[in-house]
Amino acid sequence: MIVSRKWMARSGAALFAVALLYPFTALFAHIGPWQWDSEVRGPVLSSIRVSLSLTGLAMAIIVAVGTPVAAYIVHCRPRERLLWQAMLLIPILLPPLALGILMTLAFGPYGAIGSALERYGIAMTNSATAFVVTQIYVGMGYYVLGAVAALDAVPVMLQKQAALLGLTPMRVFLRVTLPLAKLGLAVSLSIAWVRAIGEFGAVVVTAYYPSGMPVQLWVNLQSFGLPAVMPLLVVFLAVALPLPWLIHVLAQRQRHA
Amino acid sequence: MLKTRIIKKRRELTVDVSVELAQGNSVGLFGASGAGKSTVLACIAGIEEPDDGYVEVKNLRFFPPSLPLYMRPIGYLTQEPGLFPHLSVSENISFGIPKNQRSRKEHVDWIMTLRDRLQLAPLWNAPAALISGGQARRVSLARMLARRPSLVLLDEPFAGLDRRLVRELIDDLVFWSRSVGFSMIAVDHQAEVLKRLCPQQAIVLEQGRTVQQGTWEELSRTPATPLLASLLAPL
């Protein structure tokens, strides 16, 4: 009886995995030979550079700004915390295309900030700055909400014990809270990374140039058709997956340590 | 050394307790569960904030206004050892000592003394997350003593331990209180633990109020309430 239950559970899980990965069988679809000539290769490699470097920069800013904000929210009274959570959910809930349109209107040359920055030579549309700012808006909510949960999971009594041992609040955060929450923070960062690097809807409006990988996929589809999309798809998975995957491997190791 | 009056409203009662303690002395807060003993300690430590009253330790005002926890020269031990699981035993013990002082000879000697007296040498480099409950109590005791606090607050730190270990830890605490010279307030609902830890005097709490204060002999001879009499009666 136990064996058959185990077998049923495994079969169910296997069925789920097959359903989840089914769309990727299209990589083997008969669409003709994949196109990887110089006309495709150059822009693709450039889009990889753009995506990795600018998303990396956006993640650094998200961590630098989002972590203190999350630490602040953890110590808020419940009502204020709910307000913050609602605020963070807004950019997550909004359809990406809508977010892109709003950002273009707000930061573009006709918005107050956009026109002011343009006077200093900082373009807030179709520029690296626009790309990074969009990635920040897209990923920040995911990181901060996850970071709040991670910091919240650190026992308050441990932090108070550290304070009673003579540590200032900043030192308590650095020596106790942060080390105990680091795994949760890393997982939150990996989710923000996955969300931002795959972002298309908002980026295509705010920063068509410089093209990141998702926009380049669209360009390849429009210009050359499916044979030029497939290689980029494989490359996309190869460069975007390792970071979040590594974090989950580390999480598993720590759990079994 | 310590002068305090703690007033703290709880859902079912209001705690209103005064304690005065001279340097190097100890007092046991005794009473049934829910009498408000732990609340008094938590308010002195700063884990909770009193609604009213005052706390003064060695002319340093803890409350009001509330002094930040890191500025209170006290040691606080509870039922939970509260070790930092990401650090080793030795790192836990040195945790409260500023880094620039750790290599000083007097500190190194002091830490080594604590290590040997509390039999922590075999665990010294072990991860704190992987030691037993009894060992963890020893480590948290060493961590607290490492800073040489002037006031030690003990909130049932021996709960759940076997009698032999409880005896050892009490003897260690009494030994250190004499050699370091710290004052001590201990909370327990077991009279025999408190008598051994704070043999000089006890304060008895019921429903958040002091009902009797005196030596253990006085409490046994003329208990102020039937509840106290039953708490002091042999099993």
Interface residues (C-beta under 8 A of the other chain):
Chain A: M157 L158 K160 Q161 A162 A163 L164 L165 G166 L167 T168 P169 V172 R175 V176 P179 L180
Chain B: A45 G46 I47 P68 L69 Y70 R72 I74 G75 Y76 T78 E80 G82 F84 P85 H86 F95 G96 P98 R143 R147
